[in-house]
Amino acid sequence: MADDGTVTVALDEMLHEASLDPRAWSMALRAVASHVAGDGTRALAALTFTDDRSPHGWMLHSAEPDDERPVFFDRDGRHPLFSLDRAHPEGFVGPSERFAPPDELARTTLARTWLDESGTVRGLSAVITADATFVGSLHLLARRGSPAWRDDADARMRALLPALRRAVRVYARLRRTRALAAVDTALLDSLDVATLVIDHDGRLLRSNLAARMLLARNDGLTDAGGVVRCTRDASELAFAKARAELRAGDDDTRAVVAARTSGRRPLLMLLSRLPAREAWGSTVYTLLVRDPTQQGAHTEELLRELFKLTAAEARLALAIADGQSPAQAAQTLGCSVETVRTHLKRIFEKASITRQAELVRLVLGELPPQFLA
């Protein structure tokens, strides 16, 4: 590290690397502690931040290589390592005792875990950034018996703030992006409908759990080395034609039926063009696929909730949507045909429909009626 207190290129690069990878923060913060307090100080560096007034914040520290840890506030929305009430402005640098009372700092998990043997929370704190949506602070805490810090530790901390501010803001944005991506993935995986994103050549870009399970069955659709293909030639020609028509025309949706090698009812597919050509460098499509012989775990519950069906009525609706006749449904459900007809009448009344075909469309509501023609 430079002796004049300026931020070295190596330290700046370490902070940049940490902004992109949570696992790099512990090493970067160790370098920060050494740069500010001096070699051999046994100082612990901790970075805390929160955004959008979250009910909890996050902490990264130099004690061990670890991902960020959530930090929960008390009932009053406070935590000693955060300055959510804007008591200290952006750029504040001073003794940690001015940032928060020493007895409060001593009760933090950080102090109990890493500083309890030393029995002190003597330190230096700084507010890296503080605006309406984002607050970030840096704390250097010294263990008892640690050598005296540099005389210019305050100045070194202050000089480091611009580089830290850049790194923390980039990290927070990427963290939010990663969190939203995880939510999107969980949301897609909770859907019963197989959902895929493909390019014009059928290359698979994204898929949810239902889609991966469907492709693994290799019945109607398959993953051929990263390319989504229909398992029947005639269906594959229709699939390719639909993509070509969407790319060349004004329409943004096409319906495709994929015949299955097992002889079971064909897959019902809805292909839609996405307005994201520039982002991918190619025409991009979403592909929603429904297997009429498969009903998701939540379908019965949804039918009961939406249309106030009884359990027996919901099971009958699923059987009819699966292509069973009233007689077959009666055998499946273990009741008489007359009971099935009574249940159907009640289903029609509750759902405001008049025919079995409408019931099938209702259950397969994610797809348009033309699939069932």
C-alpha positions as CSV (number, residue, x, y, z in Angstrom):
1,M,0.0,0.0,0.0
2,A,1.2,3.5,-0.7
3,D,2.7,5.4,2.3
4,D,1.1,8.7,1.3
5,G,-2.4,7.5,2.1
6,T,-3.6,7.5,-1.5
7,V,-5.7,4.6,-2.8
8,T,-3.4,2.3,-4.7
9,V,-4.3,0.8,-8.1
10,A,-4.1,-2.7,-6.5
11,L,-6.6,-1.7,-3.7
12,D,-8.9,-0.1,-6.2
13,E,-8.9,-3.2,-8.4
14,M,-9.6,-5.4,-5.3
15,L,-12.7,-3.3,-4.5
16,H,-13.8,-3.5,-8.1
17,E,-13.5,-7.3,-8.1
18,A,-15.4,-7.4,-4.8
19,S,-18.2,-5.3,-6.3
20,L,-18.7,-8.2,-8.8
21,D,-18.2,-11.2,-6.6
22,P,-19.4,-11.4,-2.9
23,R,-16.6,-13.9,-2.2
24,A,-14.0,-11.3,-2.8
25,W,-15.1,-8.9,-0.2
26,S,-13.3,-10.5,2.8
27,M,-9.9,-10.1,1.1
28,A,-10.7,-6.6,-0.1
29,L,-11.8,-5.5,3.4
30,R,-8.7,-7.0,4.9
31,A,-6.7,-4.8,2.5
32,V,-8.8,-1.8,3.4
33,A,-8.1,-2.4,7.1
34,S,-4.4,-2.6,6.5
35,H,-4.4,0.5,4.3
36,V,-6.3,2.6,6.8
37,A,-5.2,1.4,10.2
38,G,-1.7,0.0,9.3
39,D,-0.2,-3.4,9.1
40,G,-0.4,-5.5,12.3
41,T,-3.3,-3.7,13.8
42,R,-5.6,-6.7,13.9
43,A,-8.4,-4.5,12.8
44,L,-11.7,-6.0,11.6
45,A,-13.3,-4.2,8.7
46,A,-17.1,-4.5,8.3
47,L,-19.2,-3.1,5.5
48,T,-22.9,-2.7,6.2
49,F,-25.6,-1.5,3.8
50,T,-29.3,-1.5,3.2
51,D,-31.5,-0.3,0.4
52,D,-35.1,0.9,0.0
53,R,-35.6,1.0,3.7
54,S,-35.5,-2.8,4.0
55,P,-36.5,-4.4,7.3
56,H,-33.0,-5.8,7.4
57,G,-29.6,-5.0,6.0
58,W,-26.5,-6.9,5.0
59,M,-23.0,-7.1,6.3
60,L,-19.7,-8.2,4.7
61,H,-16.6,-8.4,6.8
62,S,-12.9,-9.3,6.7
63,A,-12.9,-12.0,9.4
64,E,-13.6,-14.9,7.2
65,P,-14.4,-15.7,3.5
66,D,-18.1,-15.7,3.5
67,D,-21.1,-14.4,1.6
68,E,-23.0,-11.4,2.9
69,R,-24.9,-11.9,6.1
70,P,-28.4,-10.5,6.7
71,V,-28.6,-8.2,9.7
72,F,-32.1,-7.6,11.3
73,F,-33.1,-4.4,13.0
74,D,-34.8,-4.1,16.3
75,R,-38.5,-3.2,16.7
76,D,-37.7,0.5,16.3
77,G,-35.9,-0.2,12.9
78,R,-32.5,0.4,14.4
79,H,-29.1,-1.4,14.4
80,P,-25.9,0.1,15.9
81,L,-23.9,-0.6,12.7
82,F,-26.4,1.3,10.4
83,S,-27.2,4.9,10.3
84,L,-30.7,4.7,8.9
85,D,-32.0,7.8,10.6
86,R,-29.5,9.9,8.6
87,A,-27.9,11.1,11.9
88,H,-24.5,11.1,10.0
89,P,-24.2,12.6,6.5
90,E,-22.6,10.9,3.5
91,G,-18.8,11.3,3.9
92,F,-18.8,11.3,7.7
93,V,-15.6,9.8,9.2
94,G,-15.0,9.6,12.9
95,P,-14.6,7.4,15.9
96,S,-17.1,4.6,16.1
97,E,-18.2,6.0,19.5
98,R,-19.6,8.9,17.6
99,F,-21.4,6.7,15.1
100,A,-23.1,4.6,17.9
101,P,-22.8,4.3,21.7
102,P,-20.0,1.8,22.6
103,D,-22.4,-0.3,24.8
104,E,-24.7,-0.7,21.7
105,L,-21.8,-1.6,19.5
106,A,-20.6,-4.2,22.1
107,R,-24.0,-6.0,21.9
108,T,-23.8,-6.5,18.1
109,T,-23.4,-10.1,16.8
110,L,-20.2,-8.9,15.1
111,A,-18.7,-7.8,18.4
112,R,-19.8,-10.9,20.3
113,T,-18.5,-13.2,17.6
114,W,-15.2,-11.6,16.7
115,L,-14.3,-9.0,19.4
116,D,-15.5,-10.6,22.6
117,E,-12.1,-12.0,23.6
118,S,-10.5,-8.5,23.1
119,G,-13.3,-6.8,25.0
120,T,-13.3,-3.6,23.0
121,V,-15.1,-2.0,20.1
122,R,-12.7,0.9,19.6
123,G,-12.9,1.8,16.0
124,L,-13.3,4.2,13.1
125,S,-16.5,4.5,11.2
126,A,-17.5,6.1,7.9
127,V,-20.7,6.7,6.0
128,I,-19.9,5.7,2.5
129,T,-23.2,6.7,0.9
130,A,-26.6,7.9,2.2
131,D,-29.5,8.9,0.0
132,A,-33.2,8.2,-0.1
133,T,-32.9,4.6,-1.2
134,F,-29.4,3.4,-0.1
135,V,-27.2,3.6,3.0
136,G,-23.8,2.1,3.3
137,S,-21.2,2.3,6.1
138,L,-17.7,1.0,6.8
139,H,-16.5,0.2,10.3
140,L,-12.9,-0.6,11.4
141,L,-12.9,-2.2,14.8
142,A,-9.7,-2.9,16.8
143,R,-9.1,-5.7,19.1
144,R,-7.5,-5.0,22.5
145,G,-3.7,-5.0,22.4
146,S,-3.7,-4.0,18.8
147,P,-0.9,-1.5,17.9
148,A,-1.8,2.1,17.6
149,W,-3.4,3.1,14.3
150,R,-1.7,5.4,11.8
151,D,-1.9,9.0,12.7
152,D,-3.5,9.7,9.4
153,A,-6.1,6.9,9.6
154,D,-9.0,9.3,9.3
155,A,-7.5,10.9,6.2
156,R,-6.9,7.5,4.7
157,M,-10.5,6.5,5.4
158,R,-11.8,9.7,3.9
159,A,-9.6,9.3,0.7
160,L,-10.9,5.8,0.3
161,L,-14.6,6.7,0.3
162,P,-15.0,7.5,-3.5
163,A,-13.6,4.1,-4.4
164,L,-15.7,2.4,-1.8
165,R,-18.8,4.3,-2.9
166,R,-18.4,3.1,-6.5
167,A,-17.8,-0.5,-5.4
168,V,-20.7,-0.6,-3.0
169,R,-23.2,0.9,-5.5
170,V,-22.2,-1.5,-8.2
171,Y,-22.4,-4.4,-5.7
172,A,-25.8,-3.3,-4.5
173,R,-27.2,-3.1,-8.1
174,L,-25.8,-6.5,-9.0
175,R,-27.1,-7.9,-5.7
176,R,-30.6,-6.6,-6.5
177,T,-30.4,-8.1,-10.0
178,R,-29.3,-11.4,-8.6
179,A,-32.1,-11.4,-6.1
180,L,-34.7,-10.5,-8.7
181,A,-33.4,-13.3,-10.9
182,A,-33.7,-15.8,-8.1
183,V,-37.3,-14.6,-7.5
184,D,-38.0,-14.9,-11.3
185,T,-36.6,-18.4,-11.3
186,A,-38.7,-19.5,-8.3
187,L,-41.8,-17.9,-9.8
188,L,-41.3,-19.7,-13.2
189,D,-40.6,-23.0,-11.4
190,S,-43.8,-22.7,-9.5
191,L,-45.9,-22.6,-12.7
192,D,-47.5,-25.8,-13.9
193,V,-47.2,-24.7,-17.6
194,A,-43.9,-25.5,-19.2
195,T,-42.3,-22.1,-20.1
196,L,-39.3,-21.7,-22.4
197,V,-37.5,-18.9,-24.1
198,I,-35.9,-19.9,-27.5
199,D,-34.3,-18.1,-30.4
200,H,-35.3,-18.3,-34.0
201,D,-33.3,-21.5,-34.5
202,G,-34.9,-23.1,-31.5
203,R,-31.9,-22.8,-29.2
204,L,-33.0,-23.0,-25.6
205,L,-32.2,-19.8,-23.7
206,R,-34.3,-20.2,-20.5
207,S,-36.7,-22.8,-19.1
208,N,-38.6,-23.5,-15.9
209,L,-38.9,-26.7,-14.0
210,A,-42.0,-27.9,-15.7
211,A,-40.3,-27.4,-19.1
212,R,-37.2,-29.3,-18.1
213,M,-39.3,-32.2,-16.9
214,L,-41.3,-32.2,-20.1
215,L,-38.2,-32.1,-22.3
216,A,-36.7,-35.0,-20.4
217,R,-39.6,-37.2,-21.3
218,N,-38.7,-36.8,-25.0
219,D,-42.4,-37.2,-26.0
220,G,-43.6,-34.5,-28.3
221,L,-40.7,-32.1,-27.5
222,T,-37.1,-32.8,-26.7
223,D,-33.8,-31.0,-26.0
224,A,-31.5,-31.9,-28.9
225,G,-28.2,-30.6,-27.7
226,G,-29.6,-27.3,-26.5
227,V,-32.1,-27.0,-29.3
228,V,-35.8,-27.5,-28.7
229,R,-37.2,-29.9,-31.3
230,C,-40.5,-31.6,-31.9
231,T,-40.1,-35.4,-31.9
232,R,-42.4,-35.8,-34.9
233,D,-41.2,-34.5,-38.3
234,A,-44.5,-33.0,-39.3
235,S,-44.8,-31.2,-36.0
236,E,-41.2,-29.9,-36.3
237,L,-42.0,-28.5,-39.7
238,A,-45.1,-26.7,-38.3
239,F,-42.9,-25.4,-35.3
240,A,-40.3,-24.0,-37.7
241,K,-42.9,-22.5,-39.9
242,A,-44.6,-20.7,-36.9
243,R,-41.2,-19.2,-35.9
244,A,-40.6,-18.0,-39.5
245,E,-44.0,-16.5,-39.8
246,L,-43.7,-14.6,-36.5
247,R,-40.3,-13.2,-37.5
248,A,-41.5,-12.1,-40.9
249,G,-45.1,-11.0,-40.1
250,D,-46.9,-8.5,-37.9
251,D,-48.5,-11.1,-35.7
252,D,-46.8,-11.9,-32.4
253,T,-48.5,-15.3,-31.5
254,R,-48.9,-18.7,-33.2
255,A,-50.5,-21.9,-31.9
256,V,-48.7,-25.2,-32.6
257,V,-49.8,-28.8,-31.9
258,A,-46.9,-31.2,-31.2
259,A,-47.8,-34.9,-32.0
260,R,-46.3,-37.4,-29.6
261,T,-44.4,-40.6,-30.3
262,S,-46.2,-42.3,-27.4
263,G,-49.5,-41.8,-29.1
264,R,-50.9,-39.8,-26.1
265,R,-52.8,-36.6,-26.7
266,P,-50.6,-34.0,-28.4
267,L,-48.9,-31.1,-26.6
268,L,-50.5,-27.8,-27.0
269,M,-48.1,-24.9,-27.6
270,L,-48.3,-21.2,-27.7
271,L,-45.4,-19.4,-29.4
272,S,-45.0,-15.7,-28.9
273,R,-42.4,-13.3,-30.2
274,L,-40.6,-11.1,-27.7
275,P,-39.6,-7.5,-28.4
276,A,-36.0,-8.2,-27.4
277,R,-34.2,-8.8,-30.7
278,E,-31.4,-6.2,-29.9
279,A,-30.7,-7.8,-26.5
280,W,-30.1,-11.3,-27.9
281,G,-29.0,-10.4,-31.4
282,S,-31.8,-12.6,-32.8
283,T,-35.6,-13.0,-32.7
284,V,-36.6,-14.4,-29.4
285,Y,-39.7,-16.3,-28.5
286,T,-41.5,-17.5,-25.4
287,L,-43.0,-21.0,-25.7
288,L,-45.8,-22.1,-23.4
289,V,-46.5,-25.8,-23.5
290,R,-49.4,-27.7,-21.9
291,D,-49.5,-31.4,-21.7
292,P,-53.3,-32.2,-21.6
293,T,-52.6,-35.4,-19.8
294,Q,-50.8,-33.7,-17.0
295,Q,-52.4,-31.4,-14.4
296,G,-50.4,-29.4,-12.1
297,A,-50.5,-29.9,-8.3
298,H,-52.3,-26.6,-7.8
299,T,-54.9,-26.9,-10.6
300,E,-57.6,-28.6,-8.4
301,E,-57.0,-26.1,-5.6
302,L,-57.4,-23.2,-8.1
303,L,-60.6,-24.5,-9.6
304,R,-62.1,-24.9,-6.1
305,E,-61.0,-21.4,-5.1
306,L,-62.0,-19.6,-8.3
307,F,-65.3,-21.2,-9.0
308,K,-66.3,-22.5,-5.5
309,L,-66.2,-26.1,-6.7
310,T,-66.3,-29.0,-4.3
311,A,-63.4,-31.4,-4.2
312,A,-65.4,-34.0,-6.2
313,E,-66.5,-31.4,-8.8
314,A,-62.9,-30.2,-9.2
315,R,-61.6,-33.7,-9.8
316,L,-64.4,-34.3,-12.3
317,A,-63.4,-31.1,-14.1
318,L,-59.8,-32.3,-14.4
319,A,-61.0,-35.7,-15.7
320,I,-63.1,-34.1,-18.4
321,A,-60.3,-31.8,-19.4
322,D,-58.1,-34.9,-19.7
323,G,-60.4,-36.1,-22.5
324,Q,-62.5,-38.6,-20.5
325,S,-66.1,-39.1,-21.3
326,P,-68.7,-39.0,-18.4
327,A,-68.7,-42.8,-18.3
328,Q,-64.9,-43.0,-18.1
329,A,-64.9,-40.2,-15.5
330,A,-67.4,-42.1,-13.4
331,Q,-65.2,-45.2,-13.5
332,T,-62.1,-43.1,-12.6
333,L,-63.8,-41.3,-9.7
334,G,-65.6,-44.4,-8.5
335,C,-69.2,-43.1,-8.8
336,S,-72.2,-43.5,-11.1
337,V,-72.7,-41.8,-14.5
338,E,-75.7,-40.1,-13.0
339,T,-73.6,-38.6,-10.2
340,V,-71.1,-37.3,-12.9
341,R,-73.9,-35.7,-14.8
342,T,-75.2,-34.0,-11.6
343,H,-71.7,-32.7,-10.8
344,L,-71.3,-31.5,-14.4
345,K,-74.5,-29.5,-14.1
346,R,-73.3,-27.8,-10.9
347,I,-69.9,-27.1,-12.5
348,F,-71.5,-25.5,-15.5
349,E,-73.7,-23.3,-13.2
350,K,-70.8,-22.2,-11.0
351,A,-68.4,-21.5,-13.9
352,S,-71.1,-19.9,-16.2
353,I,-70.5,-22.3,-19.0
354,T,-72.8,-24.6,-21.0
355,R,-70.7,-27.3,-22.7
356,Q,-67.9,-29.8,-21.9
357,A,-65.7,-28.1,-24.5
358,E,-65.9,-24.9,-22.6
359,L,-65.0,-26.7,-19.4
360,V,-61.9,-28.1,-21.1
361,R,-60.9,-24.7,-22.2
362,L,-61.5,-23.4,-18.7
363,V,-59.1,-25.9,-17.2
364,L,-56.5,-25.3,-19.8
365,G,-56.9,-21.6,-19.5
366,E,-53.3,-20.8,-20.1
367,L,-53.8,-21.6,-23.8
368,P,-56.2,-20.1,-26.3
369,P,-59.3,-22.0,-27.6
370,Q,-57.9,-22.8,-31.0
371,F,-55.7,-25.4,-29.4
372,L,-58.8,-27.5,-28.7
373,A,-60.3,-27.3,-32.2
